[in-house]
Amino acid sequence: MHRLFELLKRLDYVFVFIALIIVSILLIAQNTNYQRSVMLKWTSSIVGSWSSKITSMNEYFNLKKENEKLAAENAALRAHLEESYISYVNTSFEVEDTVYKQRYTYTEAKVVKNAWTKRNNFIMINKGSAQGVHPDMAVISPQGVVGVVLNCTKNFATVMPVLNSASQHSVSIKRTKTNGTLRWDGEDYRYASVVDIPTTYKLYENDTIITSGMANDFPEGILVGYVKSFDSEKNNGFYEIKIKLSTDFNKLGYVYVIENRFKREQDALIDAIPVQ
């Protein structure tokens, strides 16, 4: 505190000089119209500039709440899409009645941990069993497929993404409806491979790859990526296809966890099939 007083004492002439300049400017502005207008214009410009910056900062800090709100709204909208329902048509004595039952529900979640540079990557989200999330539920981003829920705690869950060597998903060529399998080779997070597509079907660069809906997790038609290149040089009757993934795993922020409300019933039927 003593040093502060000493510093102020040494700078007292400077403060007096600055104060005199301010008083002089105010006197000039009050006694002449031109100077007054110049001063008002200058101060208005400064105030306007600072107000604009403060407004921009407030908008930036409000982005988190806005993103959370938009993610929740998108989850609700996805749940009302036509592909989220199953149509039942009961015909009896020439009376036809169609009933729609919702098959898929969507829960928004935020990514709290994310890895994309390893061979076996994992993602953590901020929703768990308390929010209705459980293993084997599908996870997508606004751009497309992400992965499948692996484990859950009360308020968090880990997701095995497409970027994992153990990950395999049923996909199809949108144009031809031909089914194949999505795999990742552990190299570039932007690309993956699709196998089991027969060469009897014509394939083109930029063909769209979507989920097939055959695995009881992802709804049919979720975007996966686009054909980057392909070849059939092994002459085994199948293409080797490289695709560019639609989801940018380096920029994952919010995702949607999908529940297939009929999955347990479907899995029970599959488990009941005798082993060949």
N, C-alpha and C positions, 0 to 999 in steps of 0.2 A: 504494500500500500504506500509506503514511504517513497519507493522508486517511482510509483505512478504520479505522486504529487510533484516530485522533482521534475519528471518529464513534462507535466502540464505547465510547471513554472517556466521551463525553458522555452516552451512553445506558446507562451501567452501572447507574444507579439504577432505570431502567425494567426492565432484565433481572432485577435483584434482586427487584423488586416482583412481576414475573410469576412468578419461581421460587417466591417465598413463597406466592403464591396457589395454585400447583399443589400445593405440599407440604401446605398447609392442606386443600385438597380431598381429597387422598389420605388424610390423617390422619382426617378426618371420615368418609370412606367406609369406612375400616378399623375404626373404633370404634363405628359405629352401623349396624344392619342396614338400616334404611329408606334412609339415604343411599347405602349400598352398592348396594341394589337399584335405586335411581334412577340411579346412575352406570352400572351395568351395562346398564340399559335404554337409556340415552342413548348410550353407546359402541357398543352392539350396533346401534342404529339408524343411527349414522354409518357404521360398518363395512359394514353391509348395503347402505346407499345407494351407497357407493363401489364395493363389489363388483359391484352391479348395473350401475353406469355402466361399469366396466372390462369387464364381460362384454359389454355392448352395443357397446363400441368394438371389442372383439376380433371380434365377429360381423360388424360393419360392414367391417373390413379383410379378413375372410375371404370376403366376398361375391364378390370378383373370381374367386377360385379356384372357388367354388361355381357361379358363372355359366358359367365355362369348362367345368366338368364337366357341367353340365346341357345346354349347347349340344352337346357331343360326344355325349352320350347320345341327345339328340333326333335328331341326324343319323343315328345308327345305327338308331334306331327307324323313321325315315322311309324308310330304305333297305329295310326289311322290309315296308312297306305293299304291299297287293295291286297298286295302280296302278304300282308300281315294277318289275313283272315282266310279261313277255309269255308268253301261253299258246300252246303249239304242240300241236295234236292231229293225230297221224298214224294214219290208218286204212288197214289193209291186211289182206285175208283175214279180216275180221270181228274183227281184233285192234286194240283202240283203246288208244293210249298217249298220255298227256298229260304234257308236259314244260314246266316253267316256267323261263324264263331272265330274269335280272335285267336290266332295261333302264336304270333310273336309279340312280345312286349319289349320296350326299350327303356334303359336306365342310363342317364348321362353320368359320367365319371371323369375326374381329372387325373392325368398322369402325374405321379409324384416321383417316380424313378424310371429311367429309360436307358437301355443299352442297345447299341446297334453296330458296334465294331468287333464283337466277338463272334465265335462260331455258334455258340448256344446262348442267345440273348434272352433276357427276361424284362418284363415291364411290370411296374407296380402302380395300382390305381387306388383312389381314396374311397372306395366302396367295398363293403364286405357282406358277411352273412346277415348283419343287422339291417342292411338295405336290400336284402333279397338276392344277393349275388352268391352263386355257388359254382363249384367246378364244372367244366365242360360247357359253360355258356359262351357263346360267340361274342367277339369284340370287333367293332368296326370303328373307323374314323369318318369324318365327313367326306373324305376322298375315296374310301374303300376298305378292304379287308385289313384287319390288324392281327388277330390271333384268337386263342381260346383260353378261358380262365383255367388256371392250373390248381391253385390252392387259395384258401380264404381264411382270414381271421374275422373278428367281429366287424372291423371297420376298414379293412384293407384286403386286397387280393392281388395275386401275381398272375400275370398273363404270359403264356407261351406264344410269342409272335410268329409270324411267317418267317422271320429271321432267326430260325433255330433249326439245326440239322435234324432234329427229331420231328419237326413239323411236316405234316402232309395233309392236304385238303383237296376235296373233290371240286374240280372246276370244269368249265366247258367253254367252247368257242361260241360266242353269242350268235354269230352269223349262221353256223351250221348245226348248233345244238350238240356238238360232239363232245363227249366227256373225257376228261383226263385227270392227272394228278399234279398238284402244285408242290414243288420242292425247292429248297434253298441250298446252295453249294457252300455257304460259309464265307463267301468272298465279298462282293459288292452289295451294300444294303439297298441299292436302288434296283437291283435285278434279281430275278428268280427263274426257275426252270419249270416247264410243263412237259410231262411225259405221258405215254399211253394214248396219244392222239394218232389214229391210223393214217397212213399216207394215202389211203384211198379217197380222203377228203381234201379238196383243194384248200391251201392255206395262203394267206397274204400277209405282208408286213402291215403292222398297225391293226390287225384283227383284234377285236375286243375280247378279253378274257373275263368271265364272270363266275360267280359261285353257281354250282349245279343244283344245290338244294337236296343232294342225295345223302348227305352225312348227318342229318338230323340236328345240325347246329346252326349253320348260316342259312338264312332265307335264300331262295333262288334269285339270281339276278344282281347280287351285290358286286360292284366293280372290283376287279383284282388288278388288272393292268392291260398292257397292249403288247402285241407281238413285236419284238425288236429284230429277231433273226431266227432262222430255222434251217435244218438240213435233214436229209434222210440217207446219208452216205453209208450207214451201217447195214442197209438193206434188210432190216429186221421187220419191216412193215409198219414202223412207227417213226414219227418225227422226233427230233431233239429240238426243243423250242426254248429260246431265251426271251423273257418278257421284261418290260420295264414296269415296275410296280406303281400303282396309282397313288398309294400312300407314301408320303415322305416321312420315314421313321425318325429322321433327324429333327423334325419339327412337330412331334406329337404333343398336343396340349390337352384337348378334350376328346373323349371317346364315348361310344355307346355300347353298353352291355346288353346282349339280346337273349331273352329267354324264349325257348321253344316250349310252349305249354303242353305239347303233346310228346315231347322227347322221351319221357319216362315210359309212356305207353308204347312208343315205337321201339325203344331199346329192349323192352320186355319181350316183344314178339321176336326180335332178332336173337336174343339170348335163348329163346325156346327152340330155335331151329337145331335139329340134331347135327352133331359134328360129323362131317363127311370122312 
